[in-house]
Amino acid sequence: MLIIVKSGPDTAEGRRGVKLARDMAGDLLLMQNAVYFAEKERLEGFCGSVYVLDEDEKLRGVTEIQKGIKTISYHEAVELMAEADKATGAF
């Protein structure tokens, strides 16, 4: 399952999306302000795959992301959503 999160870590929606991904052992696609989850230890111990959109990362000045997080393009994100057995989100 792929969970798409667009809200930042300072919002209830963003935290809810990440919690859902943790609880469902799903993967995360971080876009818009959710790219801030990729910084520091915000996703410490997350067991699924985490993807962050490169353009949103650049636009928000996120320069150091956690190890193991993959930066992808919009095209790759569309492919990821199409290949996922289930995709939900925009939290």
FENTABEL-V527828 format. One record per pair of residues at least 24 apart in sequence whose C-alpha atoms are under 8 Angstrom apart, sorted by the first residue. I is the first residue (numbers start at 0). J is the second residue. D is the distance in Angstrom with one decimal. If there is no record, write none. Layout:
i->(I;I)
j->(J;J)
d->(D;D)
This chain:
i->(0;0;0;0;0;0;0;0;1;1;1;1;1;1;1;1;1;1;2;2;2;2;2;2;2;3;3;3;3;3;3;3;3;3;4;4;4;4;4;4;4;5;5;5;5;5;5;5;5;6;6;6;6;6;6;7;7;7;7;7;7;8;8;8;12;13;15;16;16;20;21;21;21;28;28;30;31;31;32;34;35;37;37;37;38;38;38;39;39;39;40;52)
j->(24;25;26;83;84;85;86;87;25;26;27;28;80;83;84;85;86;87;26;27;28;86;87;88;89;27;28;29;30;86;87;88;89;90;28;29;30;33;88;89;90;29;30;31;32;33;34;89;90;30;31;32;33;89;90;31;32;33;34;35;36;33;35;36;90;90;90;88;90;47;45;46;47;52;76;55;55;56;59;61;61;64;65;68;63;64;65;63;64;65;65;76)
d->(7.9;4.9;6.2;6.3;6.1;4.8;5.8;7.8;5.7;4.8;5.8;7.0;7.2;6.3;8.0;6.2;4.6;6.4;6.0;5.0;6.2;5.9;5.2;5.2;7.9;6.0;4.8;6.2;7.5;7.3;6.1;4.4;5.2;6.9;6.2;5.2;6.3;6.0;5.9;4.9;4.9;6.1;4.9;5.1;5.7;4.8;7.8;5.5;5.8;8.0;7.0;5.3;4.9;7.7;6.0;7.9;4.6;4.2;7.2;6.3;7.0;6.5;6.7;6.0;5.1;5.7;7.3;7.0;5.5;7.9;6.6;7.4;7.6;7.7;7.8;6.2;5.4;7.9;7.7;7.6;7.1;5.1;5.8;7.2;6.3;4.7;5.8;7.7;6.7;5.9;7.0;7.5)
